Amino acid sequence: MTFKTRVRCFRTGLVQLAEQYGAVFTFHMGRKKYVIVTGYEAVKEALVTQADDFGERGLTTSTKHTSNGKGIIFAGGESWKTMRRFALSTLRDFGMGRSTMEDRIIEEAQQLLEVFAQYQGKPFNPTISINSAVSNIICVLVFGQRFQYDDPQFLRLLQLVSENVRLGSSPMTQLYNAFPIPMFLVGDHHKAMKNGNEARSYFTKVYQQRKAEHDSNDVRSFIDRFIVRQNEEQDNPNTFFDDQNMVFSIGNLFGAGTETTSTTLRWGLLFMMKYPHIQEKVQAEIENVVGRERPPRADDRKRMPYVDAVVHEIQRFGNIVPANLLHETKVDTTFRGYHIPKGTPVIPLLTSVLFDKTQWQTPHEFNPGHFLDAEGQFVKRDAFMPFSAGRRVCVGESLAKMELFLFFTIFLQRFTFQPPPGVQPQDLDLSPNPGVTNSPKLYEFCAISR
């Protein structure tokens, strides 16, 4: 079948096609045939049960040009396995998921609270300050330092990431991916490549500087640890610890560690303004369990089931990465009675899982009850897959979970978030901006001290 619809309605169109053709179907975009997998059961079967068959990363024409098969996110084969394993172990060694990182997140959240307080309850756009605070957490791990919120180079990097997230699924980029011919040399994909080159130029500069100053007795970051491994394997002609893998890995960690978590937090605060009765219940539970004399900590989560449910529902309803990243079959395989050849691009549609009406009571409503039992206790849901699943699950999942809980609870402990004067909660727009991620439209809020 041929899939013809507006590019901007791409994901919506896929969900509608699933209702007509079932959980697994194919469509052609340009010269390429894609397999779409939809719904919790089918996506789980592909990514978890048949993880080895569906675990390769698929590349579009644009991501092929911008990734070179290097780094973590868009790499494959042994290089990907090595880089992913190295990234996980290194980030854990430097505190990911542990109390040392918890302290850093709390400190960064306190810095951000001071920014909010400067506006004295007047409306402002929080996007840049939230992006900066969240990005500083991954920057400490990758670079061994945080940046000031007004640092021009830091702000430029954040701008490049945001632009490329938007450009990555623009109509012109989708068209280029479908028909990669010279007439499309100028367009959004070209701008994205230029942005990527600029960011990598900065990462290369930092990396080369660290390499020149390297002290094996002072290893404080992902970059430092990578240089150690590079030196250890300098006589290995087959090493994966080369300069390109270093630079692309930095870019992957910086971009992914910034964009999804900051976007989720911005959705969360928008939802709290939209549903003030939920915001009140969140604040009441924080008050009851933590009080106001100390900041919330990760261990408080198990005693705050309603807050935990709200944070999970923000991730589900925010639907941050609706189309997932492209997968590819590693071998010829049979899936639900269909033969799928090796090298076939596969889209496991996460939005179809997070809004699967067989798994969620009210999928198209913001409902923290999705994660609560009859006694009001938190319950895990198998269909909760905002970080994907299987071999390609997000490397920074544990860090993101800690960040979301701590930033969100610290925000709500200190402030009540309200729309600007003259704007009613029911008037707030929840329709997302199109992009690789679903981000909320730019908004202002009033942070009212409690």
DASUL-V350811 format. One record per residue. N is the residue number from 1. PSI is psi in radians with two decimals (* if undefined). OMEGA is omega in whole degrees, 0 to 359 (NA if undefined). Layout:
n: [N/N]
psi: [PSI/PSI]
omega: [OMEGA/OMEGA]
//
This chain:
n: [1/2/3/4/5/6/7/8/9/10/11/12/13/14/15/16/17/18/19/20/21/22/23/24/25/26/27/28/29/30/31/32/33/34/35/36/37/38/39/40/41/42/43/44/45/46/47/48/49/50/51/52/53/54/55/56/57/58/59/60/61/62/63/64/65/66/67/68/69/70/71/72/73/74/75/76/77/78/79/80/81/82/83/84/85/86/87/88/89/90/91/92/93/94/95/96/97/98/99/100/101/102/103/104/105/106/107/108/109/110/111/112/113/114/115/116/117/118/119/120/121/122/123/124/125/126/127/128/129/130/131/132/133/134/135/136/137/138/139/140/141/142/143/144/145/146/147/148/149/150/151/152/153/154/155/156/157/158/159/160/161/162/163/164/165/166/167/168/169/170/171/172/173/174/175/176/177/178/179/180/181/182/183/184/185/186/187/188/189/190/191/192/193/194/195/196/197/198/199/200/201/202/203/204/205/206/207/208/209/210/211/212/213/214/215/216/217/218/219/220/221/222/223/224/225/226/227/228/229/230/231/232/233/234/235/236/237/238/239/240/241/242/243/244/245/246/247/248/249/250/251/252/253/254/255/256/257/258/259/260/261/262/263/264/265/266/267/268/269/270/271/272/273/274/275/276/277/278/279/280/281/282/283/284/285/286/287/288/289/290/291/292/293/294/295/296/297/298/299/300/301/302/303/304/305/306/307/308/309/310/311/312/313/314/315/316/317/318/319/320/321/322/323/324/325/326/327/328/329/330/331/332/333/334/335/336/337/338/339/340/341/342/343/344/345/346/347/348/349/350/351/352/353/354/355/356/357/358/359/360/361/362/363/364/365/366/367/368/369/370/371/372/373/374/375/376/377/378/379/380/381/382/383/384/385/386/387/388/389/390/391/392/393/394/395/396/397/398/399/400/401/402/403/404/405/406/407/408/409/410/411/412/413/414/415/416/417/418/419/420/421/422/423/424/425/426/427/428/429/430/431/432/433/434/435/436/437/438/439/440/441/442/443/444/445/446/447/448/449/450]
psi: [2.70/2.27/1.97/1.97/3.00/2.45/-0.62/-0.40/0.35/-0.95/-0.70/-0.71/-0.67/-0.71/-0.73/-0.67/-0.60/-0.64/-0.51/-0.69/-0.12/-3.12/-0.40/2.17/2.94/2.72/2.79/2.32/1.94/-2.26/0.00/2.49/2.26/2.52/2.21/2.25/2.19/2.73/2.63/-0.88/-0.81/-0.74/-0.75/-0.74/-0.73/-0.87/-0.46/-1.03/-0.75/0.78/-0.70/-0.58/-0.63/0.24/-0.07/2.69/2.20/2.58/2.29/3.01/-0.74/-0.75/-0.49/-0.73/-0.55/-0.21/-0.47/0.28/0.32/2.94/-2.52/-0.89/-0.80/0.27/2.94/3.07/-2.63/-0.58/-0.81/-0.80/-0.77/-0.80/-0.70/-0.80/-0.77/-0.77/-0.80/-0.86/-0.67/-0.79/-0.65/-0.73/-0.55/0.26/-0.04/2.13/0.08/3.05/-0.54/-0.70/-0.60/-0.77/-0.69/-0.72/-0.76/-0.75/-0.74/-0.69/-0.67/-0.66/-0.74/-0.63/-0.66/-0.61/-0.82/-0.74/-0.50/-0.42/-0.10/0.76/0.03/2.68/2.47/2.83/2.07/0.03/-0.92/-0.73/-0.69/-0.78/-0.75/-0.78/-0.82/-0.76/-0.57/-0.47/-0.84/-0.51/-0.66/-0.71/-0.74/-0.83/-0.29/0.30/2.76/2.89/2.63/2.59/-0.31/0.19/2.07/-0.66/-0.71/-0.82/-0.62/-0.73/-0.74/-0.68/-0.73/-0.73/-0.83/-0.74/-0.76/-0.52/-0.71/-0.77/-0.44/-0.44/0.40/2.76/-0.72/-0.68/-0.72/-0.68/-0.72/-0.71/-0.60/-0.64/1.32/1.29/2.83/-0.45/-0.26/0.44/-0.51/2.25/-2.98/-0.65/-0.60/-0.73/-0.71/-0.71/-0.73/-0.76/-0.79/-0.71/-0.69/-0.78/-0.78/-0.52/-0.73/-0.79/-0.68/-0.73/-0.80/-0.79/-0.81/-0.63/-0.77/-0.65/-0.71/-0.54/0.14/2.33/1.97/-0.24/-0.02/1.32/1.88/0.00/3.00/-0.75/-0.81/-0.78/-0.64/-0.73/-0.68/-0.84/-0.65/-0.80/-0.66/-0.55/0.36/-0.39/0.07/1.92/-0.28/0.26/2.58/-0.06/1.16/3.02/-0.68/-0.76/-0.61/-0.92/-0.75/-0.59/-0.71/-0.84/-0.73/-0.83/-0.73/-0.85/-0.90/-0.61/-0.21/-0.96/-0.89/-0.73/-0.77/-0.66/-0.73/-0.74/-0.68/-0.65/-0.75/-0.78/-0.58/-0.74/-0.64/-0.62/-0.66/-0.62/1.29/-0.48/-0.54/-0.71/-0.73/-0.72/-0.66/-0.82/-0.62/-0.72/-0.68/-0.77/-0.75/-0.68/-0.72/-0.62/-2.71/0.05/-0.32/2.74/2.66/2.62/2.91/-0.61/-0.33/-0.30/-0.77/-0.29/0.08/1.22/-0.62/-0.77/-0.76/-0.74/-0.70/-0.76/-0.73/-0.71/-0.56/-0.76/-0.72/-0.93/-0.54/-0.51/0.96/-0.72/1.31/-0.62/0.02/3.11/2.69/2.33/3.03/2.49/2.32/-0.49/2.93/2.32/2.81/2.24/2.02/0.72/-0.07/2.40/2.18/2.03/2.72/2.44/0.16/2.24/2.37/2.31/1.80/1.82/1.74/-0.60/-0.56/-0.35/-0.82/-0.29/0.40/2.01/-0.24/-0.19/-0.40/2.33/-0.80/1.29/-0.51/0.34/2.59/1.87/1.69/-0.34/-0.29/-0.42/0.38/2.50/-3.03/-0.43/0.10/0.26/2.61/2.40/2.38/2.59/2.21/-0.51/0.12/1.75/0.86/-0.36/0.25/-2.81/2.87/-2.65/-0.43/0.32/2.61/2.25/-0.65/0.43/-0.83/-0.65/-0.77/-0.73/-0.77/-0.77/-0.84/-0.81/-0.82/-0.85/-0.84/-0.84/-0.63/-0.68/-0.89/-0.39/-0.66/-0.59/2.71/2.33/2.19/2.68/2.81/2.75/2.39/-0.17/2.19/2.64/-0.70/-0.28/-0.19/2.36/2.09/0.08/2.38/2.79/2.43/2.52/-3.07/-0.63/2.73/1.86/2.61/2.65/2.63/2.38/2.89/2.64/2.91/2.10/1.82/2.08/2.48/*]
omega: [178/182/180/177/177/182/181/180/187/185/177/179/179/178/179/178/179/178/182/188/178/189/181/178/179/170/179/170/187/182/185/174/180/171/179/178/186/178/185/186/183/180/177/180/181/189/183/183/179/186/182/181/187/190/179/177/174/181/170/178/183/180/176/182/185/184/180/183/183/178/186/190/186/179/178/175/184/178/179/180/182/181/179/180/180/180/181/183/181/180/177/179/180/168/182/179/182/187/178/178/177/179/180/180/179/178/180/178/179/176/181/177/179/175/178/185/181/182/173/176/178/184/175/178/186/191/185/182/177/177/182/181/180/181/180/179/179/178/177/180/186/185/183/180/172/180/171/184/180/178/186/179/178/180/179/178/178/178/180/179/181/179/183/174/178/184/186/179/179/179/182/178/178/180/178/179/181/184/185/181/189/183/181/180/177/180/183/180/178/177/179/178/179/177/180/179/180/179/181/176/178/180/179/179/179/181/181/178/178/181/180/183/191/175/184/177/180/182/189/187/175/180/180/181/178/179/176/180/177/180/179/185/185/179/180/182/182/183/174/183/180/185/181/178/178/186/180/178/175/180/179/182/180/183/182/181/179/196/188/182/180/177/179/179/179/172/183/180/175/178/180/175/181/184/185/179/176/177/179/179/177/182/179/180/176/180/183/186/187/187/182/185/180/177/173/177/185/181/179/184/184/178/179/184/181/178/179/179/180/179/178/181/174/180/180/186/177/170/194/180/192/184/186/170/186/173/178/179/182/182/167/183/173/183/180/177/180/173/180/183/173/177/179/176/183/175/173/193/184/180/180/176/183/178/181/185/175/184/185/184/179/190/184/174/174/190/178/178/175/184/179/175/184/179/179/178/182/176/175/178/181/182/176/185/181/180/187/184/176/187/184/179/185/179/185/185/183/177/181/180/180/179/183/182/185/178/184/183/178/175/187/175/187/187/164/185/183/175/176/178/179/179/179/179/182/180/183/185/179/179/186/167/178/178/175/173/173/179/178/173/181/180/173/172/173/178/184/181/180/NA]
//
